[in-house]
Amino acid sequence: MTDTKPKLAVHKFSSCDGCQLALLNLGEPLLLLPQLVDIVHFAEAGPSDPVAQADIALVEGSVSTPEDIERIRQVREHSGLLISIGACATAGGLQALANFTDRDTWMAAVYEQPGHIESLQHSNPISHYVKVDFEIHGCPVNSRQVVAALRDLLSGVKPRPERQSVCMECKRKGLVCTMVSKGEPCMGPVTVAGCGALCPSMGRGCYSCYGPLEQINDRSLAERFNQLGLDRAAVARRFHFIANHAPAFKQAGERLKETTNE
């Protein structure tokens, strides 16, 4: 009897491995995953075959080296569907913060012999180089959202992206707004839900790990942050943080920087 289960590959690029670890921390649902798919590559979990043909490929991390460009094109060629997971893969991640600076100066400040480090001038999301069929945001990614997307795809249904804001998660959990009650700058009004309002649950403002909503009122939020005591450069850094190369956040931060330099 032939095994007809779809083949799944999990690939890592420039990242902290947090999104792969989020999958490994699923517990029982992870044990059920092999019932749905044949895992042909997942170095963190055991099987390692980076050139294996896969029906679905999950890709963590951003593209930061010349070798990464070659590898992601190879992954795309060997994959039926490609899903980028996490902030690095979908929006550049923390390593893409170097894109806003003189990378050579930055590298020289970090490494004693930067000439031995082979990297691109810019770290970019996966979609900058190849076609991505679906994106799942987060830092780290919400592993249950990943499993839900896989179930949808295996059932022939297009996954539905999250469209609500972190503010809605706060309301469902009965949390008092940190921005209203504590004057804490919070990115929740412009950030996609998925984390369960983790930071607001601890009395802290949202850092926008899950990236921007489909439509954001960044000007209004920036004005509110100004009223709370942040200057425009500090507000720009709020947008240019974890999901810094998500188009809406990148543009919002650049507008703020332009007005700062006027």
Secondary structure, 3 states (H helix, E strand, C coil): CCCCCCEEEEEECECCCHHHHHHHCCCHHHHHHHHHCEEEEECCCCCCCCCCCEEEEEEECEECCHHHHHHHHHHHHCEEEEEEEHHHHHHCCHHHHHHHCCHHHHHHHHCCCHHHCCCCCCCECHHHCCCCCEEECECCECHHHHHHHHHHHHCCCCCCCCCCEHHHHHHHCCCCCHHHHCCCCCCHHHEECCCCCHHHHCCCCCCCCCCECCCCCHHHHHHHHHHCCCCHHHHHHHHCCCCCCCHHHHHHHHHHHHHHHC
